[in-house]
Structures are given as structure tokens and as C-alpha cells.
Amino acid sequence: MKATELRELSAAELNQKLAELKQELFNLRFQHAVNQLENPGRIEAVKRDIARVKTVQRANELNH
């Protein structure tokens, strides 16, 4: 997900997106632990998306 798309979301939507990404990361780590993960690069992509969401949330806090 792009940062420009995240900036258009409300605070509640950002919190929901963050929760979804954290759940996905948990599931990916679990799959990785039991050797069922097909695309290990997805873990890094989800981590980056989480960082993007947190960055947009922090920018919103500083602006308001």
C-alpha cells in the first residue's frame, strides 16, 4: 500500500489497517516457523506497510 493512499484514510481506518497488518504479520511468522511459508519476502513487505501506517499516524498527530 502506498503512503499517498494511507494519507487519505481517517484515524479510525488507519488503526484498523494497522491491526490487520499486525495480524497478517503474526500469521506469516507462524507459517514461517512451521515451514509452510511460500513467499518469505512478504514478511518484509508487511513490516514496511506497518511502518508506513505508523509514519502517517505520527504525521497526523503532529499536524493536529
CHARMM internal coordinates of N, CA and C (Angstrom, degrees):
IC EDIT
DIST 1 N 1 CA 1.4407
DIST 1 CA 1 C 1.5291
ANGL 1 N 1 CA 1 C 108.68
DIST 1 C 2 N 1.2943
ANGL 1 CA 1 C 2 N 116.23
DIHE 1 N 1 CA 1 C 2 N 138.56
DIST 2 N 2 CA 1.4608
ANGL 1 C 2 N 2 CA 121.37
DIHE 1 CA 1 C 2 N 2 CA -177.52
DIST 2 CA 2 C 1.5244
ANGL 2 N 2 CA 2 C 111.32
DIHE 1 C 2 N 2 CA 2 C -85.85
DIST 2 C 3 N 1.3345
ANGL 2 CA 2 C 3 N 115.16
DIHE 2 N 2 CA 2 C 3 N 152.48
DIST 3 N 3 CA 1.4617
ANGL 2 C 3 N 3 CA 120.94
DIHE 2 CA 2 C 3 N 3 CA -179.06
DIST 3 CA 3 C 1.5228
ANGL 3 N 3 CA 3 C 110.60
DIHE 2 C 3 N 3 CA 3 C -64.00
DIST 3 C 4 N 1.3250
ANGL 3 CA 3 C 4 N 117.76
DIHE 3 N 3 CA 3 C 4 N -33.82
DIST 4 N 4 CA 1.4693
ANGL 3 C 4 N 4 CA 119.97
DIHE 3 CA 3 C 4 N 4 CA 179.48
DIST 4 CA 4 C 1.5247
ANGL 4 N 4 CA 4 C 110.68
DIHE 3 C 4 N 4 CA 4 C -63.69
DIST 4 C 5 N 1.3313
ANGL 4 CA 4 C 5 N 116.96
DIHE 4 N 4 CA 4 C 5 N -36.75
DIST 5 N 5 CA 1.4635
ANGL 4 C 5 N 5 CA 120.51
DIHE 4 CA 4 C 5 N 5 CA 177.41
DIST 5 CA 5 C 1.5253
ANGL 5 N 5 CA 5 C 110.32
DIHE 4 C 5 N 5 CA 5 C -68.00
DIST 5 C 6 N 1.3258
ANGL 5 CA 5 C 6 N 116.72
DIHE 5 N 5 CA 5 C 6 N -36.80
DIST 6 N 6 CA 1.4607
ANGL 5 C 6 N 6 CA 120.67
DIHE 5 CA 5 C 6 N 6 CA -178.91
DIST 6 CA 6 C 1.5201
ANGL 6 N 6 CA 6 C 111.81
DIHE 5 C 6 N 6 CA 6 C -69.09
DIST 6 C 7 N 1.3238
ANGL 6 CA 6 C 7 N 116.79
DIHE 6 N 6 CA 6 C 7 N -34.44
DIST 7 N 7 CA 1.4639
ANGL 6 C 7 N 7 CA 120.31
DIHE 6 CA 6 C 7 N 7 CA -178.50
DIST 7 CA 7 C 1.5294
ANGL 7 N 7 CA 7 C 111.85
DIHE 6 C 7 N 7 CA 7 C -65.63
DIST 7 C 8 N 1.3289
ANGL 7 CA 7 C 8 N 117.27
DIHE 7 N 7 CA 7 C 8 N -22.68
DIST 8 N 8 CA 1.4552
ANGL 7 C 8 N 8 CA 121.68
DIHE 7 CA 7 C 8 N 8 CA -179.14
DIST 8 CA 8 C 1.5315
ANGL 8 N 8 CA 8 C 112.28
DIHE 7 C 8 N 8 CA 8 C -81.86
DIST 8 C 9 N 1.3364
ANGL 8 CA 8 C 9 N 117.43
DIHE 8 N 8 CA 8 C 9 N -12.23
DIST 9 N 9 CA 1.4606
ANGL 8 C 9 N 9 CA 121.02
DIHE 8 CA 8 C 9 N 9 CA -177.10
DIST 9 CA 9 C 1.5208
ANGL 9 N 9 CA 9 C 111.13
DIHE 8 C 9 N 9 CA 9 C -83.83
DIST 9 C 10 N 1.3217
ANGL 9 CA 9 C 10 N 115.81
DIHE 9 N 9 CA 9 C 10 N 153.81
DIST 10 N 10 CA 1.4657
ANGL 9 C 10 N 10 CA 121.12
DIHE 9 CA 9 C 10 N 10 CA 176.69
DIST 10 CA 10 C 1.5285
ANGL 10 N 10 CA 10 C 108.97
DIHE 9 C 10 N 10 CA 10 C -78.42
DIST 10 C 11 N 1.3224
ANGL 10 CA 10 C 11 N 115.69
DIHE 10 N 10 CA 10 C 11 N 171.78
DIST 11 N 11 CA 1.4662
ANGL 10 C 11 N 11 CA 120.90
DIHE 10 CA 10 C 11 N 11 CA -179.74
DIST 11 CA 11 C 1.5308
ANGL 11 N 11 CA 11 C 110.89
DIHE 10 C 11 N 11 CA 11 C -62.09
DIST 11 C 12 N 1.3249
ANGL 11 CA 11 C 12 N 116.79
DIHE 11 N 11 CA 11 C 12 N -41.02
DIST 12 N 12 CA 1.4641
ANGL 11 C 12 N 12 CA 120.69
DIHE 11 CA 11 C 12 N 12 CA 179.98
DIST 12 CA 12 C 1.5269
ANGL 12 N 12 CA 12 C 110.75
DIHE 11 C 12 N 12 CA 12 C -65.39
DIST 12 C 13 N 1.3256
ANGL 12 CA 12 C 13 N 116.41
DIHE 12 N 12 CA 12 C 13 N -40.87
DIST 13 N 13 CA 1.4652
ANGL 12 C 13 N 13 CA 120.40
DIHE 12 CA 12 C 13 N 13 CA 179.04
DIST 13 CA 13 C 1.5289
ANGL 13 N 13 CA 13 C 110.51
DIHE 12 C 13 N 13 CA 13 C -66.46
DIST 13 C 14 N 1.3308
ANGL 13 CA 13 C 14 N 117.04
DIHE 13 N 13 CA 13 C 14 N -36.91
DIST 14 N 14 CA 1.4663
ANGL 13 C 14 N 14 CA 120.43
DIHE 13 CA 13 C 14 N 14 CA 177.41
DIST 14 CA 14 C 1.5291
ANGL 14 N 14 CA 14 C 110.45
DIHE 13 C 14 N 14 CA 14 C -64.86
DIST 14 C 15 N 1.3213
ANGL 14 CA 14 C 15 N 116.65
DIHE 14 N 14 CA 14 C 15 N -42.15
DIST 15 N 15 CA 1.4657
ANGL 14 C 15 N 15 CA 119.70
DIHE 14 CA 14 C 15 N 15 CA 177.90
DIST 15 CA 15 C 1.5214
ANGL 15 N 15 CA 15 C 111.24
DIHE 14 C 15 N 15 CA 15 C -62.78
DIST 15 C 16 N 1.3238
ANGL 15 CA 15 C 16 N 116.69
DIHE 15 N 15 CA 15 C 16 N -40.29
DIST 16 N 16 CA 1.4628
ANGL 15 C 16 N 16 CA 120.89
DIHE 15 CA 15 C 16 N 16 CA 178.43
DIST 16 CA 16 C 1.5239
ANGL 16 N 16 CA 16 C 110.57
DIHE 15 C 16 N 16 CA 16 C -65.32
DIST 16 C 17 N 1.3267
ANGL 16 CA 16 C 17 N 116.54
DIHE 16 N 16 CA 16 C 17 N -43.36
DIST 17 N 17 CA 1.4664
ANGL 16 C 17 N 17 CA 121.26
DIHE 16 CA 16 C 17 N 17 CA 179.75
DIST 17 CA 17 C 1.5295
ANGL 17 N 17 CA 17 C 110.15
DIHE 16 C 17 N 17 CA 17 C -62.65
DIST 17 C 18 N 1.3382
ANGL 17 CA 17 C 18 N 116.73
DIHE 17 N 17 CA 17 C 18 N -41.12
DIST 18 N 18 CA 1.4597
ANGL 17 C 18 N 18 CA 121.03
DIHE 17 CA 17 C 18 N 18 CA 179.01
DIST 18 CA 18 C 1.5239
ANGL 18 N 18 CA 18 C 110.84
DIHE 17 C 18 N 18 CA 18 C -62.52
DIST 18 C 19 N 1.3253
ANGL 18 CA 18 C 19 N 116.81
DIHE 18 N 18 CA 18 C 19 N -42.90
DIST 19 N 19 CA 1.4652
ANGL 18 C 19 N 19 CA 120.86
DIHE 18 CA 18 C 19 N 19 CA 178.86
DIST 19 CA 19 C 1.5336
ANGL 19 N 19 CA 19 C 110.59
DIHE 18 C 19 N 19 CA 19 C -63.05
DIST 19 C 20 N 1.3274
ANGL 19 CA 19 C 20 N 117.05
DIHE 19 N 19 CA 19 C 20 N -41.84
DIST 20 N 20 CA 1.4644
ANGL 19 C 20 N 20 CA 120.99
DIHE 19 CA 19 C 20 N 20 CA 179.09
DIST 20 CA 20 C 1.5305
ANGL 20 N 20 CA 20 C 110.91
DIHE 19 C 20 N 20 CA 20 C -63.19
DIST 20 C 21 N 1.3286
ANGL 20 CA 20 C 21 N 116.44
DIHE 20 N 20 CA 20 C 21 N -42.93
DIST 21 N 21 CA 1.4594
ANGL 20 C 21 N 21 CA 120.41
DIHE 20 CA 20 C 21 N 21 CA -179.19
DIST 21 CA 21 C 1.5255
ANGL 21 N 21 CA 21 C 111.41
DIHE 20 C 21 N 21 CA 21 C -66.93
DIST 21 C 22 N 1.3236
ANGL 21 CA 21 C 22 N 117.01
DIHE 21 N 21 CA 21 C 22 N -39.26
DIST 22 N 22 CA 1.4640
ANGL 21 C 22 N 22 CA 119.97
DIHE 21 CA 21 C 22 N 22 CA 178.13
DIST 22 CA 22 C 1.5203
ANGL 22 N 22 CA 22 C 110.90
DIHE 21 C 22 N 22 CA 22 C -64.82
DIST 22 C 23 N 1.3310
ANGL 22 CA 22 C 23 N 116.83
DIHE 22 N 22 CA 22 C 23 N -38.76
DIST 23 N 23 CA 1.4647
ANGL 22 C 23 N 23 CA 120.61
DIHE 22 CA 22 C 23 N 23 CA 177.18
DIST 23 CA 23 C 1.5277
ANGL 23 N 23 CA 23 C 110.53
DIHE 22 C 23 N 23 CA 23 C -65.40
DIST 23 C 24 N 1.3301
ANGL 23 CA 23 C 24 N 116.21
DIHE 23 N 23 CA 23 C 24 N -41.60
DIST 24 N 24 CA 1.4669
ANGL 23 C 24 N 24 CA 120.09
DIHE 23 CA 23 C 24 N 24 CA 178.32
DIST 24 CA 24 C 1.5223
ANGL 24 N 24 CA 24 C 110.59
DIHE 23 C 24 N 24 CA 24 C -63.24
DIST 24 C 25 N 1.3298
ANGL 24 CA 24 C 25 N 117.06
DIHE 24 N 24 CA 24 C 25 N -41.45
DIST 25 N 25 CA 1.4582
ANGL 24 C 25 N 25 CA 120.76
DIHE 24 CA 24 C 25 N 25 CA 178.76
DIST 25 CA 25 C 1.5234
ANGL 25 N 25 CA 25 C 110.34
DIHE 24 C 25 N 25 CA 25 C -62.78
DIST 25 C 26 N 1.3199
ANGL 25 CA 25 C 26 N 117.09
DIHE 25 N 25 CA 25 C 26 N -42.70
DIST 26 N 26 CA 1.4650
ANGL 25 C 26 N 26 CA 120.68
DIHE 25 CA 25 C 26 N 26 CA 177.08
DIST 26 CA 26 C 1.5260
ANGL 26 N 26 CA 26 C 110.50
DIHE 25 C 26 N 26 CA 26 C -57.94
DIST 26 C 27 N 1.3352
ANGL 26 CA 26 C 27 N 116.28
DIHE 26 N 26 CA 26 C 27 N -47.11
DIST 27 N 27 CA 1.4700
ANGL 26 C 27 N 27 CA 120.48
DIHE 26 CA 26 C 27 N 27 CA -179.60
DIST 27 CA 27 C 1.5210
ANGL 27 N 27 CA 27 C 111.73
DIHE 26 C 27 N 27 CA 27 C -63.09
DIST 27 C 28 N 1.3375
ANGL 27 CA 27 C 28 N 116.67
DIHE 27 N 27 CA 27 C 28 N -40.90
DIST 28 N 28 CA 1.4662
ANGL 27 C 28 N 28 CA 119.99
DIHE 27 CA 27 C 28 N 28 CA 179.43
DIST 28 CA 28 C 1.5288
ANGL 28 N 28 CA 28 C 111.05
DIHE 27 C 28 N 28 CA 28 C -65.27
DIST 28 C 29 N 1.3238
ANGL 28 CA 28 C 29 N 117.10
DIHE 28 N 28 CA 28 C 29 N -40.54
DIST 29 N 29 CA 1.4666
ANGL 28 C 29 N 29 CA 120.31
DIHE 28 CA 28 C 29 N 29 CA 178.64
DIST 29 CA 29 C 1.5234
ANGL 29 N 29 CA 29 C 110.40
DIHE 28 C 29 N 29 CA 29 C -65.41
DIST 29 C 30 N 1.3219
ANGL 29 CA 29 C 30 N 116.44
DIHE 29 N 29 CA 29 C 30 N -38.46
DIST 30 N 30 CA 1.4587
ANGL 29 C 30 N 30 CA 120.23
DIHE 29 CA 29 C 30 N 30 CA 178.13
DIST 30 CA 30 C 1.5291
ANGL 30 N 30 CA 30 C 110.21
DIHE 29 C 30 N 30 CA 30 C -64.03
DIST 30 C 31 N 1.3324
ANGL 30 CA 30 C 31 N 116.55
DIHE 30 N 30 CA 30 C 31 N -46.13
DIST 31 N 31 CA 1.4666
ANGL 30 C 31 N 31 CA 120.32
DIHE 30 CA 30 C 31 N 31 CA 178.37
DIST 31 CA 31 C 1.5222
ANGL 31 N 31 CA 31 C 110.87
DIHE 30 C 31 N 31 CA 31 C -61.32
DIST 31 C 32 N 1.3237
ANGL 31 CA 31 C 32 N 116.58
DIHE 31 N 31 CA 31 C 32 N -38.22
DIST 32 N 32 CA 1.4640
ANGL 31 C 32 N 32 CA 121.10
DIHE 31 CA 31 C 32 N 32 CA 179.58
DIST 32 CA 32 C 1.5309
ANGL 32 N 32 CA 32 C 110.23
DIHE 31 C 32 N 32 CA 32 C -64.85
DIST 32 C 33 N 1.3226
ANGL 32 CA 32 C 33 N 116.65
DIHE 32 N 32 CA 32 C 33 N -38.72
DIST 33 N 33 CA 1.4579
ANGL 32 C 33 N 33 CA 121.08
DIHE 32 CA 32 C 33 N 33 CA -178.16
DIST 33 CA 33 C 1.5268
ANGL 33 N 33 CA 33 C 111.80
DIHE 32 C 33 N 33 CA 33 C -66.53
DIST 33 C 34 N 1.3168
ANGL 33 CA 33 C 34 N 117.03
DIHE 33 N 33 CA 33 C 34 N -32.74
DIST 34 N 34 CA 1.4623
ANGL 33 C 34 N 34 CA 119.87
DIHE 33 CA 33 C 34 N 34 CA -179.66
DIST 34 CA 34 C 1.5318
ANGL 34 N 34 CA 34 C 111.77
DIHE 33 C 34 N 34 CA 34 C -100.41
DIST 34 C 35 N 1.3098
ANGL 34 CA 34 C 35 N 115.90
DIHE 34 N 34 CA 34 C 35 N 17.14
DIST 35 N 35 CA 1.4702
ANGL 34 C 35 N 35 CA 122.79
DIHE 34 CA 34 C 35 N 35 CA 175.12
DIST 35 CA 35 C 1.5228
ANGL 35 N 35 CA 35 C 113.61
DIHE 34 C 35 N 35 CA 35 C 58.69
DIST 35 C 36 N 1.3323
ANGL 35 CA 35 C 36 N 117.42
DIHE 35 N 35 CA 35 C 36 N 39.14
DIST 36 N 36 CA 1.4588
ANGL 35 C 36 N 36 CA 120.55
DIHE 35 CA 35 C 36 N 36 CA 176.78
DIST 36 CA 36 C 1.5255
ANGL 36 N 36 CA 36 C 112.02
DIHE 35 C 36 N 36 CA 36 C -116.24
DIST 36 C 37 N 1.3240
ANGL 36 CA 36 C 37 N 116.87
DIHE 36 N 36 CA 36 C 37 N 8.58
DIST 37 N 37 CA 1.4595
ANGL 36 C 37 N 37 CA 120.32
DIHE 36 CA 36 C 37 N 37 CA -177.10
DIST 37 CA 37 C 1.5234
ANGL 37 N 37 CA 37 C 109.39
DIHE 36 C 37 N 37 CA 37 C -84.46
DIST 37 C 38 N 1.3349
ANGL 37 CA 37 C 38 N 116.38
DIHE 37 N 37 CA 37 C 38 N 122.97
DIST 38 N 38 CA 1.4603
ANGL 37 C 38 N 38 CA 120.92
DIHE 37 CA 37 C 38 N 38 CA -178.39
DIST 38 CA 38 C 1.5244
ANGL 38 N 38 CA 38 C 112.27
DIHE 37 C 38 N 38 CA 38 C -84.31
DIST 38 C 39 N 1.3397
ANGL 38 CA 38 C 39 N 116.84
DIHE 38 N 38 CA 38 C 39 N -34.67
DIST 39 N 39 CA 1.4632
ANGL 38 C 39 N 39 CA 120.81
DIHE 38 CA 38 C 39 N 39 CA -175.69
DIST 39 CA 39 C 1.5285
ANGL 39 N 39 CA 39 C 109.78
DIHE 38 C 39 N 39 CA 39 C -125.66
DIST 39 C 40 N 1.3459
ANGL 39 CA 39 C 40 N 118.15
DIHE 39 N 39 CA 39 C 40 N 90.35
DIST 40 N 40 CA 1.4596
ANGL 39 C 40 N 40 CA 120.20
DIHE 39 CA 39 C 40 N 40 CA -178.01
DIST 40 CA 40 C 1.5324
ANGL 40 N 40 CA 40 C 113.30
DIHE 39 C 40 N 40 CA 40 C -65.61
DIST 40 C 41 N 1.3002
ANGL 40 CA 40 C 41 N 118.16
DIHE 40 N 40 CA 40 C 41 N -19.60
DIST 41 N 41 CA 1.4530
ANGL 40 C 41 N 41 CA 121.62
DIHE 40 CA 40 C 41 N 41 CA 177.79
DIST 41 CA 41 C 1.5198
ANGL 41 N 41 CA 41 C 112.41
DIHE 40 C 41 N 41 CA 41 C -67.54
DIST 41 C 42 N 1.3084
ANGL 41 CA 41 C 42 N 116.77
DIHE 41 N 41 CA 41 C 42 N -19.68
DIST 42 N 42 CA 1.4678
ANGL 41 C 42 N 42 CA 121.15
DIHE 41 CA 41 C 42 N 42 CA 179.49
DIST 42 CA 42 C 1.5320
ANGL 42 N 42 CA 42 C 110.98
DIHE 41 C 42 N 42 CA 42 C -65.09
DIST 42 C 43 N 1.3369
ANGL 42 CA 42 C 43 N 117.27
DIHE 42 N 42 CA 42 C 43 N -31.74
DIST 43 N 43 CA 1.4620
ANGL 42 C 43 N 43 CA 120.56
DIHE 42 CA 42 C 43 N 43 CA 178.75
DIST 43 CA 43 C 1.5208
ANGL 43 N 43 CA 43 C 109.82
DIHE 42 C 43 N 43 CA 43 C -60.04
DIST 43 C 44 N 1.3082
ANGL 43 CA 43 C 44 N 117.19
DIHE 43 N 43 CA 43 C 44 N -47.23
DIST 44 N 44 CA 1.4662
ANGL 43 C 44 N 44 CA 121.29
DIHE 43 CA 43 C 44 N 44 CA 179.83
DIST 44 CA 44 C 1.5214
ANGL 44 N 44 CA 44 C 111.29
DIHE 43 C 44 N 44 CA 44 C -64.44
DIST 44 C 45 N 1.3206
ANGL 44 CA 44 C 45 N 116.87
DIHE 44 N 44 CA 44 C 45 N -38.27
DIST 45 N 45 CA 1.4667
ANGL 44 C 45 N 45 CA 120.53
DIHE 44 CA 44 C 45 N 45 CA 179.70
DIST 45 CA 45 C 1.5324
ANGL 45 N 45 CA 45 C 110.48
DIHE 44 C 45 N 45 CA 45 C -64.66
DIST 45 C 46 N 1.3146
ANGL 45 CA 45 C 46 N 117.06
DIHE 45 N 45 CA 45 C 46 N -40.73
DIST 46 N 46 CA 1.4611
ANGL 45 C 46 N 46 CA 120.41
DIHE 45 CA 45 C 46 N 46 CA 179.54
DIST 46 CA 46 C 1.5223
ANGL 46 N 46 CA 46 C 110.06
DIHE 45 C 46 N 46 CA 46 C -67.92
DIST 46 C 47 N 1.3370
ANGL 46 CA 46 C 47 N 117.17
DIHE 46 N 46 CA 46 C 47 N -38.87
DIST 47 N 47 CA 1.4673
ANGL 46 C 47 N 47 CA 120.30
DIHE 46 CA 46 C 47 N 47 CA 177.26
DIST 47 CA 47 C 1.5281
ANGL 47 N 47 CA 47 C 110.61
DIHE 46 C 47 N 47 CA 47 C -60.93
DIST 47 C 48 N 1.3143
ANGL 47 CA 47 C 48 N 116.92
DIHE 47 N 47 CA 47 C 48 N -40.73
DIST 48 N 48 CA 1.4690
ANGL 47 C 48 N 48 CA 121.04
DIHE 47 CA 47 C 48 N 48 CA 178.57
DIST 48 CA 48 C 1.5224
ANGL 48 N 48 CA 48 C 110.95
DIHE 47 C 48 N 48 CA 48 C -65.52
DIST 48 C 49 N 1.3301
ANGL 48 CA 48 C 49 N 116.31
DIHE 48 N 48 CA 48 C 49 N -40.65
DIST 49 N 49 CA 1.4702
ANGL 48 C 49 N 49 CA 119.96
DIHE 48 CA 48 C 49 N 49 CA 177.87
DIST 49 CA 49 C 1.5277
ANGL 49 N 49 CA 49 C 111.28
DIHE 48 C 49 N 49 CA 49 C -63.09
DIST 49 C 50 N 1.3451
ANGL 49 CA 49 C 50 N 116.63
DIHE 49 N 49 CA 49 C 50 N -39.64
DIST 50 N 50 CA 1.4608
ANGL 49 C 50 N 50 CA 120.29
DIHE 49 CA 49 C 50 N 50 CA 177.19
DIST 50 CA 50 C 1.5238
ANGL 50 N 50 CA 50 C 109.71
DIHE 49 C 50 N 50 CA 50 C -62.25
DIST 50 C 51 N 1.3161
ANGL 50 CA 50 C 51 N 116.74
DIHE 50 N 50 CA 50 C 51 N -43.03
DIST 51 N 51 CA 1.4614
ANGL 50 C 51 N 51 CA 120.54
DIHE 50 CA 50 C 51 N 51 CA 178.97
DIST 51 CA 51 C 1.5289
ANGL 51 N 51 CA 51 C 111.08
DIHE 50 C 51 N 51 CA 51 C -63.35
DIST 51 C 52 N 1.3243
ANGL 51 CA 51 C 52 N 117.11
DIHE 51 N 51 CA 51 C 52 N -38.99
DIST 52 N 52 CA 1.4693
ANGL 51 C 52 N 52 CA 120.43
DIHE 51 CA 51 C 52 N 52 CA 178.26
DIST 52 CA 52 C 1.5275
ANGL 52 N 52 CA 52 C 111.08
DIHE 51 C 52 N 52 CA 52 C -62.74
DIST 52 C 53 N 1.3248
ANGL 52 CA 52 C 53 N 116.21
DIHE 52 N 52 CA 52 C 53 N -43.71
DIST 53 N 53 CA 1.4649
ANGL 52 C 53 N 53 CA 120.31
DIHE 52 CA 52 C 53 N 53 CA -179.88
DIST 53 CA 53 C 1.5200
ANGL 53 N 53 CA 53 C 109.70
DIHE 52 C 53 N 53 CA 53 C -62.86
DIST 53 C 54 N 1.3287
ANGL 53 CA 53 C 54 N 116.80
DIHE 53 N 53 CA 53 C 54 N -45.36
DIST 54 N 54 CA 1.4615
ANGL 53 C 54 N 54 CA 120.20
DIHE 53 CA 53 C 54 N 54 CA -179.43
DIST 54 CA 54 C 1.5269
ANGL 54 N 54 CA 54 C 111.31
DIHE 53 C 54 N 54 CA 54 C -64.45
DIST 54 C 55 N 1.3206
ANGL 54 CA 54 C 55 N 117.10
DIHE 54 N 54 CA 54 C 55 N -36.65
DIST 55 N 55 CA 1.4567
ANGL 54 C 55 N 55 CA 120.88
DIHE 54 CA 54 C 55 N 55 CA 178.53
DIST 55 CA 55 C 1.5147
ANGL 55 N 55 CA 55 C 111.06
DIHE 54 C 55 N 55 CA 55 C -64.82
DIST 55 C 56 N 1.3206
ANGL 55 CA 55 C 56 N 117.29
DIHE 55 N 55 CA 55 C 56 N -43.50
DIST 56 N 56 CA 1.4669
ANGL 55 C 56 N 56 CA 121.04
DIHE 55 CA 55 C 56 N 56 CA 178.96
DIST 56 CA 56 C 1.5214
ANGL 56 N 56 CA 56 C 110.02
DIHE 55 C 56 N 56 CA 56 C -66.52
DIST 56 C 57 N 1.3360
ANGL 56 CA 56 C 57 N 117.36
DIHE 56 N 56 CA 56 C 57 N -39.70
DIST 57 N 57 CA 1.4683
ANGL 56 C 57 N 57 CA 119.99
DIHE 56 CA 56 C 57 N 57 CA 177.70
DIST 57 CA 57 C 1.5250
ANGL 57 N 57 CA 57 C 110.63
DIHE 56 C 57 N 57 CA 57 C -61.05
DIST 57 C 58 N 1.3156
ANGL 57 CA 57 C 58 N 117.16
DIHE 57 N 57 CA 57 C 58 N -44.14
DIST 58 N 58 CA 1.4616
ANGL 57 C 58 N 58 CA 120.93
DIHE 57 CA 57 C 58 N 58 CA -179.28
DIST 58 CA 58 C 1.5325
ANGL 58 N 58 CA 58 C 110.79
DIHE 57 C 58 N 58 CA 58 C -66.36
DIST 58 C 59 N 1.3080
ANGL 58 CA 58 C 59 N 117.51
DIHE 58 N 58 CA 58 C 59 N -39.96
DIST 59 N 59 CA 1.4646
ANGL 58 C 59 N 59 CA 120.44
DIHE 58 CA 58 C 59 N 59 CA 177.90
DIST 59 CA 59 C 1.5250
ANGL 59 N 59 CA 59 C 110.44
DIHE 58 C 59 N 59 CA 59 C -62.67
DIST 59 C 60 N 1.3269
ANGL 59 CA 59 C 60 N 116.86
DIHE 59 N 59 CA 59 C 60 N -39.21
DIST 60 N 60 CA 1.4566
ANGL 59 C 60 N 60 CA 120.80
DIHE 59 CA 59 C 60 N 60 CA 177.39
DIST 60 CA 60 C 1.5246
ANGL 60 N 60 CA 60 C 111.55
DIHE 59 C 60 N 60 CA 60 C -64.98
DIST 60 C 61 N 1.3353
ANGL 60 CA 60 C 61 N 116.59
DIHE 60 N 60 CA 60 C 61 N -38.97
DIST 61 N 61 CA 1.4687
ANGL 60 C 61 N 61 CA 120.46
DIHE 60 CA 60 C 61 N 61 CA 177.87
DIST 61 CA 61 C 1.5405
ANGL 61 N 61 CA 61 C 110.41
DIHE 60 C 61 N 61 CA 61 C -62.22
DIST 61 C 62 N 1.2959
ANGL 61 CA 61 C 62 N 116.65
DIHE 61 N 61 CA 61 C 62 N -42.48
DIST 62 N 62 CA 1.4599
ANGL 61 C 62 N 62 CA 120.77
DIHE 61 CA 61 C 62 N 62 CA -176.96
DIST 62 CA 62 C 1.5178
ANGL 62 N 62 CA 62 C 112.36
DIHE 61 C 62 N 62 CA 62 C -71.52
DIST 62 C 63 N 1.3223
ANGL 62 CA 62 C 63 N 117.21
DIHE 62 N 62 CA 62 C 63 N -28.56
DIST 63 N 63 CA 1.4551
ANGL 62 C 63 N 63 CA 121.44
DIHE 62 CA 62 C 63 N 63 CA -179.06
DIST 63 CA 63 C 1.5183
ANGL 63 N 63 CA 63 C 112.87
DIHE 62 C 63 N 63 CA 63 C -81.46
DIST 63 C 64 N 1.3089
ANGL 63 CA 63 C 64 N 117.72
DIHE 63 N 63 CA 63 C 64 N -20.66
DIST 64 N 64 CA 1.4751
ANGL 63 C 64 N 64 CA 120.06
DIHE 63 CA 63 C 64 N 64 CA -176.27
DIST 64 CA 64 C 1.4754
ANGL 64 N 64 CA 64 C 112.24
DIHE 63 C 64 N 64 CA 64 C -110.22
END
COOR INIT
IC SEED 1 N 1 CA 1 C
IC BUILD
